[in-house]
Amino acid sequence: MKQEMYLKKNSDFQEVYRNGRSRANKSLVMYVLSTGRERPSRIGMSVSKKVGNSVIRHRVKRLIRESHRRNCERIADGYDIVVIARNEARNRNYTEIERDLLHLAAMHHILKGDTP
């Protein structure tokens, strides 16, 4: 059975917000919580209405999701991650969102090969 790679339950999001560490850059905020389990890391995304209408919000969400999908093997196992899009994310292309996501992962020391 395929492991779930996305956070979906509100309780999971709240747990990460309450107990996780946060780092931010110009377009994204990332909360990370270590689960202590050896399973692939899960990601959840939040894009508020302040970012734009539904078309813009969905585009930003797709860009974040694709960035994670292409780089999930670089992220260490055992973490729950919540990514919040800031207003600046609406003006970013795929390459910039991917760079911002990896930058935040490096700041959290969750890329494979990183040491905290």
C-alpha positions as CSV (number, residue, x, y, z in Angstrom):
1,M,0.0,0.0,0.0
2,K,1.3,3.4,-0.9
3,Q,2.2,5.7,2.0
4,E,0.2,8.9,2.3
5,M,2.3,11.8,1.3
6,Y,-0.1,14.7,2.2
7,L,-1.4,16.1,5.4
8,K,-5.2,16.3,5.1
9,K,-6.7,16.3,8.6
10,N,-7.1,19.6,10.5
11,S,-5.8,18.0,13.6
12,D,-2.5,17.1,11.8
13,F,-2.1,20.7,10.6
14,Q,-2.8,22.0,14.2
15,E,-0.3,19.6,15.7
16,V,2.4,20.9,13.3
17,Y,1.5,24.6,14.0
18,R,1.5,24.1,17.7
19,N,4.7,21.9,18.1
20,G,6.7,22.6,14.9
21,R,9.4,25.0,14.1
22,S,8.8,27.7,11.5
23,R,11.1,29.5,9.0
24,A,10.1,31.9,6.2
25,N,11.3,33.5,3.1
26,K,9.8,36.1,0.8
27,S,7.1,33.8,-0.7
28,L,6.6,30.8,1.6
29,V,6.5,29.9,5.3
30,M,7.4,26.4,6.3
31,Y,6.5,24.6,9.6
32,V,8.3,21.4,10.3
33,L,7.6,18.8,13.0
34,S,9.6,15.6,13.5
35,T,7.3,12.6,13.9
36,G,9.9,10.2,15.2
37,R,8.7,7.6,12.8
38,E,10.6,6.1,9.8
39,R,8.0,6.9,7.2
40,P,8.2,9.3,4.2
41,S,7.6,12.9,5.2
42,R,4.2,14.3,4.6
43,I,3.4,17.8,3.3
44,G,0.3,20.0,3.7
45,M,-0.3,23.3,2.0
46,S,-2.3,26.4,2.9
47,V,-3.0,29.2,0.5
48,S,-5.3,31.9,2.0
49,K,-7.8,34.0,0.1
50,K,-5.5,37.0,0.6
51,V,-3.2,35.5,-2.0
52,G,-5.8,35.8,-4.8
53,N,-8.9,34.3,-6.3
54,S,-9.4,30.5,-6.6
55,V,-7.6,30.3,-9.9
56,I,-4.4,31.9,-8.5
57,R,-4.6,30.0,-5.2
58,H,-4.9,26.7,-7.0
59,R,-2.0,27.5,-9.3
60,V,0.2,28.3,-6.3
61,K,-0.9,25.1,-4.7
62,R,-0.1,23.1,-7.8
63,L,3.4,24.7,-8.0
64,I,4.2,23.8,-4.4
65,R,2.8,20.3,-4.8
66,E,4.9,19.7,-8.0
67,S,8.0,21.1,-6.4
68,H,7.6,18.7,-3.5
69,R,6.9,15.8,-5.8
70,R,10.0,16.3,-7.8
71,N,12.2,16.8,-4.7
72,C,10.6,14.5,-2.1
73,E,13.5,12.0,-2.4
74,R,15.8,14.8,-1.2
75,I,13.8,15.4,2.0
76,A,14.6,13.3,5.0
77,D,12.0,10.8,6.3
78,G,10.0,11.3,9.5
79,Y,8.7,14.8,9.2
80,D,5.3,16.5,8.9
81,I,5.6,19.7,6.9
82,V,3.1,22.6,6.4
83,V,3.8,25.1,3.7
84,I,2.0,28.4,3.8
85,A,2.0,30.6,0.7
86,R,2.5,34.3,1.2
87,N,1.1,37.0,-1.1
88,E,4.4,37.2,-3.0
89,A,3.9,33.6,-4.1
90,R,1.3,34.7,-6.7
91,N,4.0,36.3,-8.8
92,R,6.4,33.4,-8.7
93,N,7.0,30.8,-11.4
94,Y,7.7,27.1,-10.9
95,T,11.5,27.5,-10.7
96,E,11.2,30.3,-8.1
97,I,8.7,28.3,-5.9
98,E,11.0,25.2,-6.1
99,R,14.0,27.3,-5.1
100,D,12.1,28.8,-2.2
101,L,10.8,25.4,-1.0
102,L,14.3,23.9,-1.1
103,H,15.8,27.0,0.6
104,L,13.3,26.6,3.5
105,A,14.0,22.8,3.7
106,A,17.7,23.6,4.0
107,M,17.0,26.2,6.7
108,H,15.2,23.5,8.6
109,H,18.0,21.0,8.0
110,I,15.6,18.4,6.6
111,L,17.4,17.7,3.3
112,K,19.1,14.4,3.2
113,G,22.8,14.7,4.1
114,D,22.2,17.9,6.2
115,T,23.2,17.9,9.9
116,P,21.2,20.1,12.3
